[in-house]
Each structure stands twice: as C-alpha cells, then as structure tokens.
Amino acid sequence: MDFPGRDQLFAFATPAEFASFFPEYADTADGVVSDKLIELSDGRGYACVLGIGILNFATNLTFLLGDAKRRGISISAVFILGVCGAYPGRGIDVLDVVRVDAESVGDMGYQDRDGSFYPFPSSVRATAPEHAPAHLQKLKSVVGLTVNRCTGTEELGLSRSRMFDADIENMEGAAGIAACMACRVPVFEIRAVSNMATTRDRESWKFNEALAALRKCVMCGE
C-alpha cells in the first residue's frame, strides 16, 4: 500500500466500517469516541469514527484535524472511506469501488409553493486524483451527492441524479471534503456501492460485501 506518509488519517462514519478495515480493533470499535484519534499499529497512520451525517462528520473531523495540529501531528492526507448507494442508469453496479472526486449537498435549499426544489450552491472537490496513491488513481471517478435524507423511492433517486448530475449518494462526503479544505489537508473519498439509491429494499443491500470489496481495493490495491 503506497500511501503518501505514515500520518495519513482513515475517516469512517460508523464503527462497523472501521472494524471492517481494521479487524484487530473489532472488539473495541463500538467504544471508539468521535473526538479521539486512533493510532494504528505498524506505522499505518491514524483512524477515526466520526458519526453518521453531515453535522457529526464535519464537526468531529474539523476538531480532530485541529487537535492533531496542536499535538504536533501533521496529517498528510485524509481518506474518507465507506459505502454508498448508486443512482440507477449511471453505469455503476453494486459492489463497485469508486473514487468520489466531487460532492454537493443534495437537500440544502428551498421548496417553492408549487413543490419545486431549488438547491443552494454547495459543490466541493476532493484533492486532484493525480495526487492520490497510484492504485486509487485507477478507480472510476464519480460525482457524489451528500444528503440528510437517504433516497427511498425511484422518483426521488432519478430526480436527484438528474438535478445534480450525480452518480452516487452518501451522508458525509461533502462535509468531510469541506472540513479538509478548510484545514488545508489533502483529502480523497473512496466508497463501495452497497445498494442502488432507488425504491428502498434493505433485503437487497450488500453492506458487508461492499465493505470487503472496499478494504481489498484500498488496503491491497486490488
């Protein structure tokens, strides 16, 4: 694994995602607190579990980056890692692993009296992919949409995809990228598709399989 330095930070929303990447921490993952860096063994850098959603992810990541700087830890890059849903018709399948190079917030704006939704500008871009580790540069580049309310109907999924020209949906990406931009830390977002962002059907989701595919891609370069 050719990462840019030993002080990289692997950022997760949930304990389950963290434990899937670093199974040696599985027994203690549920007790990880969001305001602490986890120093990984064998000089692999740091990890953190920040919580689900825009507010948790942005606030806790900003705090941790500032705290690391105060402690003399120079974070070389942040890798936002997790699962996502893919919008139908975008050429992306369940279990694909993708690099999210741009994000917008999908439900920040206002609704007019006729029901039309008008989003506020909120686009952010991750660090240019040529600065990513070589094996991550090869991944499919996609546009992400960060939402507070996950898609549950085909109509909403198609509408969001068209409005933002987005490929995938998640709940933290834009927040993480914005926090890193504010702290001037390189950031890359890598996700695996666990489900399609359409009519909600939990039985068809492949959460564990997606996490396994993500770990294999990021940690093993496959």
Long-range contacts (C-beta under 8 A, 24 or more apart in sequence): 1-133, 1-135, 1-218, 1-219, 1-220, 1-221, 2-133, 2-134, 2-135, 2-221, 3-45, 3-76, 3-77, 3-79, 3-133, 4-76, 4-77, 4-131, 4-133, 4-186, 5-45, 5-76, 5-77, 6-43, 6-44, 6-45, 6-76, 7-45, 7-46, 7-73, 7-74, 7-75, 7-76, 8-45, 8-46, 8-75, 8-76, 8-77, 8-78, 8-79, 9-37, 9-45, 9-46, 9-47, 9-48, 9-64, 9-65, 9-68, 9-75, 9-77, 9-78, 9-79, 10-40, 10-45, 10-46, 10-47, 10-48, 10-79, 10-81, 11-47, 11-48, 11-50, 11-57, 11-61, 11-78, 11-79, 11-80, 11-81, 11-176, 12-47, 12-48, 12-49, 12-50, 12-81, 12-82, 13-49, 13-50, 13-51, 13-52, 13-53, 13-56, 13-57, 13-82, 13-171, 13-172, 14-49, 14-51, 14-52, 14-82, 15-49, 16-207, 16-211, 17-49, 17-81, 17-82, 17-83, 17-211, 18-47, 18-49, 20-208, 20-211, 20-212, 20-214, 20-215, 21-47, 21-81, 21-211, 21-214, 21-215, 21-218, 21-219, 22-47, 34-60, 35-60, 35-63, 35-64, 35-67, 36-64, 37-64, 37-67, 37-68, 37-73, 46-73, 46-75, 50-172, 50-176, 52-171, 52-172, 53-148, 53-171, 53-172, 53-175, 54-105, 54-146, 54-148, 54-171, 54-172, 54-174, 54-175, 55-175, 56-172, 57-171, 57-172, 57-175, 57-176, 57-179, 58-175, 58-176, 58-178, 58-179, 61-175, 61-176, 61-179, 61-180, 62-179, 62-182, 62-183, 65-179, 65-180, 65-183, 65-185, 66-183, 69-183, 75-185, 76-186, 77-127, 77-185, 77-186, 77-187, 77-188, 78-176, 78-180, 78-185, 78-186, 78-187, 78-188, 79-187, 79-188, 79-189, 79-190, 79-218, 80-172, 80-173, 80-176, 80-177, 80-187, 80-188, 80-189, 80-190, 81-189, 81-190, 81-191, 81-214, 81-218, 82-170, 82-172, 82-191, 82-214, 83-170, 83-191, 83-192, 83-193, 83-194, 83-207, 83-210, 83-211, 83-214, 84-144, 84-168, 84-169, 84-170, 84-191, 84-192, 84-193, 84-194, 85-150, 85-151, 85-168, 85-169, 85-170, 85-193, 85-194, 85-195, 85-196, 85-197, 86-167, 86-168, 86-169, 86-193, 86-195, 86-196, 86-197, 87-157, 87-158, 87-160, 87-161, 87-166, 87-167, 87-168, 87-169, 87-196, 87-197, 87-198, 88-154, 88-157, 88-158, 88-161, 88-196, 88-197, 88-198, 89-158, 89-161, 90-142, 90-161, 90-167, 90-168, 92-140, 92-142, 92-167, 92-168, 92-193, 93-193, 94-193, 94-194, 94-195, 94-196, 94-206, 94-210, 95-192, 95-193, 95-206, 95-209, 95-210, 95-213, 96-140, 96-192, 96-193, 97-139, 97-190, 97-191, 97-192, 97-193, 97-213, 97-214, 97-217, 97-218, 98-139, 98-140, 98-141, 98-142, 98-167, 98-168, 98-190, 98-191, 98-192, 98-193, 99-129, 99-132, 99-136, 99-137, 99-139, 99-140, 99-141, 99-142, 99-188, 99-189, 99-190, 100-126, 100-142, 100-143, 100-144, 100-168, 100-170, 100-173, 100-189, 100-190, 100-191, 101-125, 101-126, 101-129, 101-141, 101-142, 101-143, 101-189, 102-126, 102-143, 102-144, 103-143, 103-144, 103-145, 103-146, 103-173, 103-174, 103-177, 103-189, 104-143, 104-144, 104-145, 104-146, 104-164, 104-166, 104-174, 105-145, 105-146, 105-147, 105-174, 106-145, 106-146, 106-147, 106-160, 106-163, 106-164, 106-166, 106-169, 107-147, 107-148, 107-149, 117-163, 119-163, 119-164, 122-174, 124-174, 124-177, 124-178, 124-181, 125-177, 126-177, 126-187, 126-188, 126-189, 127-186, 127-187, 127-188, 129-188, 131-186, 132-188, 135-217, 135-221, 136-188, 136-190, 136-218, 139-190, 139-217, 142-167, 142-168, 143-167, 143-168, 144-168, 144-169, 144-170, 144-173, 144-174, 144-189, 144-191, 145-169, 145-170, 146-170, 146-171, 146-172, 146-173, 146-174, 146-175, 147-171, 150-197, 150-200, 151-197, 151-198, 151-200, 152-199, 152-200, 153-198, 153-199, 153-200, 154-198, 154-199, 157-196, 157-197, 157-198, 158-198, 160-197, 161-197, 168-193, 168-197, 169-197, 190-214, 190-217, 190-218, 192-217
